[in-house]
Amino acid sequence: VCLIALGAATLALSGPASAETKLEARYTAALAGIPLGTGTWVIDFVADQYTAIATGHTTGLIKLISDGSGTTAAKGAIQGANVIASNYVSHTVSDKKDDDVRIGLQGGVVKDATAIPPLDPAPDRVAVTEAHRKGVTDPMSAMLMPVAGKGDLVVPEACKRRLAIFDGRQRADIELV
């Protein structure tokens, strides 16, 4: 699903910076033909600003095992080939347990972050420091990939990049090759 969303977002980001563009994608997840969940992802671009909202929920038999739903949203700006996130919120419910995350960013630096419940401490987990909260983006904005031209992804270099993602609790660096 993420790869499809990444491709769809890439196409949406390839237009002129001054254009107004809206991308709406609907997804269904299934395993061996068994429905697992559905979702939507809507991204609005106005000039160099973006707003992205995704919703989803479990469906079918999987709902009997684990009932879940969620909404997440991100805002920010596109500056050349860079996505500059400014706000991220996420609310999920899994088996009647709420999870809320709010992140405020400025220039790739986390200015404030709240995650309820907090991450349980673990002796093998690296603690997130202030240095880890710099040069990052949120999970949703990380899926947006501006490319030059008209959205042609035949150039493999378009995908080669490092994603520094802060999800409100943890930092991950993902290298795309």
PLY file of the C-alpha trace (Angstrom):
ply
format ascii 1.0
element vertex 177
property float x
property float y
property float z
element edge 176
property int vertex1
property int vertex2
end_header
0.00 0.00 0.00
2.79 2.43 0.88
4.51 1.89 -2.45
1.27 2.54 -4.33
0.67 5.64 -2.24
4.23 6.80 -2.86
3.76 6.40 -6.60
0.43 8.21 -6.57
1.86 11.04 -4.48
4.83 11.31 -6.81
2.54 11.87 -9.76
0.62 14.51 -7.87
3.77 16.36 -6.88
5.20 16.51 -10.36
3.01 19.36 -11.61
3.86 23.05 -11.51
4.39 24.50 -8.04
1.64 27.09 -8.56
-1.01 24.55 -9.58
-3.85 23.39 -7.37
-3.99 19.62 -7.33
-6.01 17.09 -5.40
-5.23 13.39 -5.23
-7.74 10.98 -3.73
-6.85 7.30 -3.46
-8.95 4.46 -2.06
-7.28 1.27 -0.88
-8.35 -2.23 0.02
-5.99 -4.62 1.76
-6.52 -8.36 1.37
-4.55 -11.52 2.02
-5.31 -14.52 -0.20
-8.56 -12.82 -1.20
-9.65 -12.27 2.40
-10.44 -8.58 3.08
-8.38 -7.08 5.89
-9.14 -3.37 5.70
-9.98 -0.31 3.65
-8.69 3.22 3.59
-8.53 6.53 1.80
-5.74 9.01 1.33
-6.45 12.56 0.16
-3.69 15.06 -0.60
-4.41 18.68 -1.49
-1.71 20.86 -3.02
-2.19 24.62 -3.25
0.84 26.48 -4.56
3.74 25.06 -2.52
1.60 23.89 0.44
0.19 20.41 1.02
-2.39 18.87 3.34
-2.69 15.08 3.52
-5.36 13.09 5.35
-5.61 9.32 5.56
-8.29 7.18 7.18
-8.70 3.45 7.45
-10.33 0.60 9.32
-10.31 -3.16 9.54
-12.98 -5.11 7.69
-14.24 -8.65 7.22
-13.14 -11.55 9.40
-10.02 -9.75 10.63
-12.34 -7.36 12.46
-13.36 -10.28 14.71
-9.71 -10.78 15.70
-8.59 -7.16 15.89
-10.93 -4.22 15.44
-9.10 -1.06 14.46
-9.47 2.31 12.80
-7.46 5.46 12.43
-7.06 8.91 11.00
-3.81 10.72 10.36
-3.07 14.11 8.84
-0.01 16.11 7.86
0.64 19.64 6.62
3.68 21.31 5.20
5.35 22.82 2.16
7.16 21.62 -0.95
10.43 23.46 -1.57
12.07 22.16 -4.73
12.76 18.46 -4.17
12.19 18.77 -0.40
9.10 18.11 1.68
9.08 20.41 4.72
6.58 19.10 7.28
4.99 21.47 9.78
2.23 19.51 11.57
1.29 15.87 12.05
-1.58 14.31 14.00
-2.65 10.70 14.32
-5.48 9.04 16.20
-5.89 5.28 16.09
-8.07 2.86 17.99
-7.16 -0.80 18.20
-9.32 -3.13 20.24
-10.78 -0.12 22.08
-7.33 1.28 22.98
-6.68 4.86 21.86
-3.34 6.07 20.52
-2.77 9.78 19.88
0.28 11.51 18.41
0.81 15.23 17.72
4.00 16.66 16.27
4.88 20.25 15.44
7.91 20.77 13.20
9.78 23.78 11.89
12.45 23.40 9.23
12.87 19.70 9.95
13.21 20.20 13.70
10.64 18.83 16.16
9.37 21.78 18.19
6.80 19.84 20.19
5.63 16.24 20.30
3.04 14.42 22.36
2.37 10.69 22.23
-0.28 9.07 24.40
0.38 6.45 25.58
4.14 6.99 25.73
6.52 4.30 24.52
7.28 1.73 27.21
10.95 1.87 28.23
13.09 -1.07 27.17
16.75 -1.73 28.00
17.66 -2.50 24.38
16.00 0.64 22.94
18.09 3.68 22.05
16.67 6.76 23.76
15.60 9.59 21.43
17.79 12.64 22.04
17.37 16.25 20.91
19.85 15.50 18.10
17.51 12.72 16.86
14.68 15.27 16.63
16.54 17.37 14.02
16.52 16.87 10.26
13.35 14.74 10.37
9.90 14.50 8.90
6.71 12.78 10.01
5.60 9.33 8.73
2.98 10.67 6.31
5.06 13.48 4.80
7.90 10.98 4.29
5.75 9.22 1.66
5.56 12.34 -0.51
8.28 12.53 -3.14
8.59 15.60 -5.34
10.28 14.92 -8.69
11.28 17.21 -11.52
9.49 16.97 -14.84
6.10 15.50 -15.53
6.16 12.64 -13.02
8.18 10.20 -15.10
9.88 7.83 -12.69
11.99 6.06 -15.28
15.04 7.66 -13.71
16.02 5.38 -10.79
17.81 8.24 -9.05
14.40 9.78 -8.28
13.87 7.16 -5.57
17.37 7.17 -4.08
17.09 9.07 -0.84
17.25 8.75 2.93
14.14 9.23 5.04
14.68 10.44 8.60
11.31 9.81 10.24
10.14 10.77 13.73
6.79 9.25 14.68
6.34 10.99 18.04
8.05 8.21 19.95
10.92 6.87 17.87
13.35 7.97 15.15
14.10 5.78 12.12
16.44 6.34 9.18
15.33 4.50 6.07
17.63 4.32 3.04
15.86 3.93 -0.32
18.01 2.57 -3.14
0 1
1 2
2 3
3 4
4 5
5 6
6 7
7 8
8 9
9 10
10 11
11 12
12 13
13 14
14 15
15 16
16 17
17 18
18 19
19 20
20 21
21 22
22 23
23 24
24 25
25 26
26 27
27 28
28 29
29 30
30 31
31 32
32 33
33 34
34 35
35 36
36 37
37 38
38 39
39 40
40 41
41 42
42 43
43 44
44 45
45 46
46 47
47 48
48 49
49 50
50 51
51 52
52 53
53 54
54 55
55 56
56 57
57 58
58 59
59 60
60 61
61 62
62 63
63 64
64 65
65 66
66 67
67 68
68 69
69 70
70 71
71 72
72 73
73 74
74 75
75 76
76 77
77 78
78 79
79 80
80 81
81 82
82 83
83 84
84 85
85 86
86 87
87 88
88 89
89 90
90 91
91 92
92 93
93 94
94 95
95 96
96 97
97 98
98 99
99 100
100 101
101 102
102 103
103 104
104 105
105 106
106 107
107 108
108 109
109 110
110 111
111 112
112 113
113 114
114 115
115 116
116 117
117 118
118 119
119 120
120 121
121 122
122 123
123 124
124 125
125 126
126 127
127 128
128 129
129 130
130 131
131 132
132 133
133 134
134 135
135 136
136 137
137 138
138 139
139 140
140 141
141 142
142 143
143 144
144 145
145 146
146 147
147 148
148 149
149 150
150 151
151 152
152 153
153 154
154 155
155 156
156 157
157 158
158 159
159 160
160 161
161 162
162 163
163 164
164 165
165 166
166 167
167 168
168 169
169 170
170 171
171 172
172 173
173 174
174 175
175 176
